[in-house]
Amino acid sequence: MERRYDIDWLRVFATYLLFVFHVAMVFNPAPFYHIRNDELSFGMLVFAGFVSLWHMPLFFLLAGWSLHASLAARGTTGVLRERVLRLWVPLAMACVLLMPSIKYLELRSGLDLNHAGLFVAPHLQAGFQPIVPRGLPVAPAFTERFFEFLPTFFTHLDRFTWAHMWFVAYLLTFTVVLLPLLAWILRARPRFVPRGAAWLYLPILPLALVQLTLRARWPGLQNLYDDWANVAYYGTYLLAGFLLAHVPALEDTVRSEWKRALGLGLATVLVLLLGLLGVFSSGPVMLAGSAVAGWCFVVALLGAARRYMCFSNATHRYLTESAFPVYILHQSAIVLPGYFIIQSSLGIAAKFCLVLATAVVVTLAVSHLLVRRFALLRLLFGMKAPSRRVAPLGTFGKAVGASAAVLLLVAAPARGTGGVEGVWYAEGGAAKVEISRCNEALCGRVVWLRSPFDEHGCPLRDRYNPDESLRARPVLGVQILRDLRADGAGGWTDGSIYDPATGNTYRAMARLEGSDRLQLRGYLGIPLLGRTTRWFRVGSEPAQCRDEL
């Protein structure tokens, strides 16, 4: 069959755009991404919102187009065999090797998107308030180390995630469920050939209907079993892609209509932007507008690619082959280093560029140097067998090197659990305090209380704070440690510690005693005039007890 280079280029464009889109999501006030910068950006909200209108719809439409070509060439049995190898195997591999690390750092960040909804730690709630004024369910404090968490990822549904691989899971499900219908369409003799631009815009009607009737009830958890708005919405795009490939007259219309579709899409986006800025308030207009804008931009991209991108070269061949491994790897390459980069004192622009550059370099290095060179890794990442000879799997050193590089992505978060960062029992277990990086210093926030209520049954509040405006805030979530800085001798000094029980703030210094015990001294003026207390790391209780005995 004739190779459609324009479809290849669009798939490459959509895949590599994920780097910019998902890095922008780190700084986006709107839910949801696995890690979240403290400082957020309205510009990132606008950019990510614009891309999300048409980005995943484009993926599903291209998948529908490719499914038509695959079904015509292979038949139903061949399609199922090919989808198992190209979709199910990479999905299973990613869920076993890559997803646990992503979920672990998500929970460490105070976030938890699971099959039941989005849960957010108390200290992050304020960042979601402008987008979700009613608030979000509270995520419980997460204190586990990576290898404590790892078994629960596979045994507890609320710990599992397939992250960005949800697209692969949905595409595989759509293929299996819709294959009889698609095979019938392919065999059926057409009695009517739709012509004219009006037919091209017809999918807007079911897409808008889905948004208006289903989206409020199912905003999009991507859990497959209770996500009917996304199932209907993206299923429509997949069917539309299949029909576009099946009816050449419609594809010809796309080529001549793309400029008008682009204009309609831009006009609709302007309306959506005015709604986002508060110029008007109408949920139905925003929902229907998202369907109109999304479809128009997809049509515009299809037409422009058909007009300008029908060519092949060495770059095309390389990028086309790399697209799926890049899709699988890019999320880990953003989340794992990004978790540590966003804790630095850099501004949003610098962090964005650093996370983006790191993700691109790591992803392309692993894809080029490892995945595409080894037959087993090509299979696991959904790539076809190479046309030329690749490195033999029997070479022990190369196989070990490939395995170590892939496992590096899995084990990376475990290396960040040592040192002073983590969750500690304070005052003999009366509270848990999470110590983390705040720019170039350390800070600590109350994340759990043994007695969280006062004598009236109300949440314990910061009633003794010298600032009267803060006395109504809950103690849970209060930052009690600030500005502890490394002293160059293995300790931290020049910080402060706040005592909610008295409202007093003291200067503070800290030093580790072993790996799981922290000596903390609060003082007035000079260290001699103060009190020393010892905190111990959550999860080390048995070892602490044995040490004392």
N, C-alpha and C positions, 0 to 999 in steps of 0.2 A: 504494500500500500504506500501511497505517496506520503512522505514525512511532512508534517506541518510544523515548519520551523517557528512560525509566529506563536503557536501554542506552547512550544518549548520555551521561547523567550519570556512569555507571560508567566509561566510556571517558575522560571528562574527569578524573574523580577519579584514575584510574590514571596518566594522563599527568602531571598536575601534582604528584602524589606523587613523581615521579621527581626533582624538585628536592631534596626533603628526603632521599630515599633515597641518591642519588648523592653529595650533599655529606657525608652520614654515612659513606659508604664511604671518603672521604679520611682519616678518623680510625679506621677499622675495622682491627683486627689481622689479620682473615681476608683471604686473597687474594680478589679482586684489584681494584685500581682504578688508573687511569693515573697519578695522582699520590698521594703518601703523606706525611702529616704525620710529623714526627719523634716527637712524643708521641701515643700511641694511647689509645683508650678502650674499656674493656670494655662500657660502656653502649651505645656505638655498635655493637659486635659483636652485642649482644642485639637492639637495634632493627633493624639491617639483616638479621639472621638471621630475625627474625619476619616482616618485610615480604617477604623473598625466598621464604617458604613459599607465598605466594598471589599475589604481584604479577604476575610474568610468566605464571603459569597463567591469571590473570584476563584478561590481554591476549589470550592464544590462544583462550580460550573465547569471549570477545566477538567475536574475529575469525571463529570458526566460526559463531556466530549470524548475523553480518553476511553471511557467505558464503552462507548459506541464503537470505536475503532477496535478495541480488544474483543468485544463480543462478535463483531463481524469476522474477525480473523480466527478466533479460537473456539467459538461456540460456548454454550453455558458451562460445560464440564471444564473446558480449558480455562475459562475466566475464573471459576472457583479455585482451580489449582493454582493459577497465577496469583490470585488475591491472597491465598493462604501464605505463599512464599514471600510475596512482596509487601504484605500488610500485617498479617497475623504474627509472623516470625519477628519482624522488627518491633512490633508492639509489645510482645512478650519479653523480648530482650531489654527494651528500654524500661519496662516496668520493674524488671528484676535488677538491672545494673545501674540505671541512672535516676529513676524517680525517687528512691528512698532519700538520697542526698538532698534533692530539691524540697521534699516534704519536711525533712528534718530542719533545714534552715528556715523554712516557712514558719514552723512552730517556734523556733528560737527567736524569730522576729516578732512574736506576739500575734501571729495571724493563723487562721485555720479555716481553709475552704475545704469542706468535705461534702459528702453526698447529701447532708441534711441542711447545709447553708453555710454562710460566712460568719465566723466568730472572731472577735477582735479583743485584744487585751485592753484593760482599762486605760492605760497611759496612751493608747493610740486612738481612742474613741474620738477625741477632739478633731483629729485630722480628717475623719470621715464625716463630721457633722455638716459641712456645707453641701455635701452630696447626698447624705442620708440623714436628714434632720431628726428622724425618729430614733436614731441610734441603731446599733447592731448588738446581737447577743454577745455576751462576754466570754472570751476564751479563757479556760483555766490556765494557771501558771504552768509552764513547761520547764521541767528541770532535769530531764533525762540526758544522759550522754548517748552518743550516736549508736554504740553497739548495744545499749539497753533498749533504745528505740527500735532498732532494726527489725527484730522479730515481730513487733506489733504492727509494723507496716503491712505484713503479709497475713496477719491473723485478725486484725480489727478493721472493719470497713471504714470507720471514721478516721483512720490513720492513712488510708490508701489515697493515692492520687495518680492519675495518668497525665496530669499537667497538660502540656501542649499536644500530647499524643492522643487527646480526645478526638481530634480530627481523624486520625487513623481508625480509631474504634468506631466512630460514627460512619465513616466511609465504608468500612468493612460490613457493618450492619446494614446500611442502605443497599449495598451490592447484593447481599444474600436475600434480603426481603423483596427487593424490587426486580431481581433478575428475571423471574417469570414474565412480569409485565414488559420489561425492556426487550426480552426475546420475542414476545408477541408483536411488539411494535416493529421490530426489525423484520419480522416475517410478513407482516400484514401488507397487503397491496393498498397503497394510498388512494382514496377516492376523492380527496380534495387537497390541493396544494396551496397553503396560505401564502399570499403575496401582499406586499404593501407594508408601510411603516407601522400602521396601527397594530398589526399582529406582533410586531417586535416588542411593543410596549404592553402587551396583554398580561404578561406575568406580574406586572405591578399590582394588579387587582388581588390575586391570592396572597401576594407578599404583604400588602397593606392590611388585608383582612386578618392575617396571622398576627401582625403587630398589634392591631386594634383589639382583637378578641382574646389572644392567648398570652401576650407578653407580660401583662401585669401579674398574671397568675404564675407564670413560669419565666422569671427574668433571665435564667440561663445558668444553671449550675453545672451543666455538661456532665451529668451523671448517667445519661442515656435512658434510664428507666423512668425518670420523672422530670423530663425536660422537653415537654411537647411543643413549646414554641420554637425552640431550635430545631427539633426534629422536622416540624412542618416547614420552617423557613428554609433551612439548608437543603432539605429534601426537594423543595421546589426548585432551587438553583441546580441541583444535580439533574433533575428531570429536564430542566430548561437546556442545560448543556447537551444532554443526550439528544433532544429534539433539534437543537441547532445543527448538530453534526448530521442528523438524519434528513434534514430538509435543506438542501443547498440554496434554495431560493431565499430562506431566512438569513443564511450567512451572507449572501450577496447584499441583502438589505442592511445588514450590520456594517458592511464596508462603506456603504454610501450614507449611512445615517449617523456615523459616530460623532461628527461635529455637533449636530443638533442635540444628541444625547448628552454630550459634554456640557453644552450650554444649559440644558435643563437641570443637569446634576449640580452645576455651580450655583444656579439660581436657588435651587432647593436647599443647598448647604448654607447659603446666605440667610434664608429664612430660619433654619435650624440654629445658626449662630445668634441671630437676634433673640430667639427663645432662650438660648443658653445665657445670654447677657441680661435677661430679665425684661426685655422690651415688651414682650407679651408672655402670657402664661396659658398654654393649652396642651395638655397631654396628648389628645388625639392628633393634633397637628404635628407634634414632634414625632409620634410613633409612625403615622402615615408618611411623613416627610422622610424618615429614615429608610423606608421601603423604596420610595421614589428615587432618592439620591443614590442609594446602593445599586439599584438596577441600572440607572442611567450611567453611572461611572463604569460599571462592568461592561456595558455595551460599548461605551466610548473606548475603553482599553482594548476590547476585542477588535473593534474597527480600526483603531490606530495601529495596532500590531499587524493586522492583516495588510494594512496599507504600507507600512514602513519596515517590518521585521521579518519578511519572508526570505531569509538568507541564512546560510550556514558558514561557519569558519571554525578554526581550532578553538577559539574562545567559546563559541556556542556548544561545541561537542563536550568540552571539559565541564562547563557550568551545568549543562543538562545532566551529565552523569553525576555531578556532585550534589545536586539539589536535595535529594532525599536524605543522604547522610547529614548534610548541613542542617536540614530541618530537625532531624532527631537530636543532633548534638548541641545546637545553638543555645537551648534553654539552660542546660547545665553550665555552659561556658559563660552565661550571663549571671546566673544566680550564685554559683560557688565563689568566684572572685568578687562579684558585686557585693555580696554580703559584707565583706571586709572593707571594700573600697568606700562604701557609703558611710562608714563609721569615721572616716577621716574628716579633717577640718576644711576640706576644699569646698568651693561653691558648687552650685548645681551644674553649671556649664563644664567645669573641669571634671567633676565626677562623671557626668554623662559621656564626655569624650574618652575618659580613661576606661570606664566600663565597656563602652562600645569597642574601642581598640583592642582591649584584652579579649573580649568575646570573639571578635573576628579572627584574631591571630590564633587563639587556642583552637577554635572550631576548624579553621582551614588547615592548621598543622596536623590535627588528629585525622581529619578526613583525607588529606593528601598523603601523609607519611605512613599512615597505618591502615585505615579502612580500605582504601582503594587498592592496596598492594597485596592483601591477603585474602585468599578465597573464602575462608571461614568468616572473616569479618564482613566481606562483601555480602555474603548470604545473610548474616545477622542484621545488616543495615539495609536490606531490601534492594541491593544492587544486582544487576545481571552479571552472569559469568563474563569475565573479560575476554575480548577477542584475541589478546596476546597472552603469552605465558606470564604468570605472576609468581611472586616468591613462593617457594614450596612450603607447605605447612609442616613438613618434617624437619625443617631447620630449627633446631631447639632454641638457639639464641634469639632468632627473630620472633618465634612464637611467644617466648617468654617476654620479650620486649613489647609486643603488641598487647599481650594480656596485662602487663603492668601499666601500660599507658591508659587502657580503658578503665582499669580498677582505680587509677589515680583520681578519676572523676568521682568515683564512689566514695573513696576514703578521705577526700579532702576535708569535709567538714569535721571529721573526727579529730583532726589535728588542731582545730581551733578551740577545743574544750578545756585545755589545760590553762595554767597560769591563774591569775586572780579573777579573770572574767568568768561569770557563771552565777548560780543562785546559791545563797548562803543562809544558814540558820543564824539569826541574831538573838541575843539575850536568851540563850538556853532554849531556843526553839519557839519563842513567843512570836516571831515574825520571820518571813523569808524576804531577803533583799537580793535583787538581781543587780550585779555589778557589770557594767559594760563600758565600752569606749564612748566618750563624748568629745568629739574632736581629738585633741592630742592628750586628753586627760581621762580619768576614770570617774564615773558617777554611779550612784546606787539608788534603786527605786524599790519601794515596798510592793511586793507582788502577792503576799499572803499574810494573813494574821490568824493566830490561834484563837483569839477572841475578837471577831470582827464587828460586834454589836455593843452598843452602850446599854445602860440599865433600862432604857425605854424600848429596846429592840430595834433601834435605828442604827444604820451603818456608822461606825466609829468615825468621828470627824475631828479635824485639826483645831479643836476648840481653844487651845492655849497659844495659838500663833499670835505673835505680837502685831501682825498685820490683820486688822479686823476683817478686811475683805476676803481673807483666805480661811477664816474660821469655819466656814460651812463646807469646805471641800473634804471629801473622804480621805482618811489616812491611807487607805489602800490606793496605791499609785503615786504617793508623794515621793519626790526625790529627796532623800535624806543625806546622801553623800554627793559632794561636788568637788570638782577641780583637783582631785588627787593626781599628782604628777610624779613620774619616775624620778628618783633621786640619784640614779647612776650606780647605786650600791645594792640593787635588788629590792628596794622598798619604794614607797610612795609617800609624798609629803606635800605640804602647802595646800591641803584641801580643807574642807569643812564638813561637819556632821551636824544634822539637825535632830533634836529629840522631841518628837510630837507629844510626849508625856508631860513635858514642861514648857515647851515653846522656845527653849534655849538653843542657840547655835554655837558650836565650839570649833576651834581649829582641829585638824585631824591629820594623822599619819598612820600608815599601815605597813605590815610586813608579813609575808607568808612564813608559816612554820610548817615545813613539809609541803605536800601538794594540796592538802585538804583542810588546813587550818590557817586562819587569818588572825593575826594580832592587830587590833585596832585601838589606837589611843586618841581620845578626845581631850583637849586641854584649853586653858585660858592663858593667853599670852605666851608662856613658855611651856615646853613639854613636861617640865617637872611638876607643874600644877595641873594635874588631870587624872583621868582614870583609864585603865586598860581593860579591854574586854576581848574575848576570843570568839570568833565566829567559825563555824565549820560547814564544809560544803554539803549541800543537799545530795543525798545518795551515799555519803560516806559514813553513815551512822554506825553500822556494825564495826567498822575499823576504829572509829573513835572510842567506842565502848571497850574494845579489846585493848587499845592503847592504855586506857585508864586502869583496867584491871591488871 
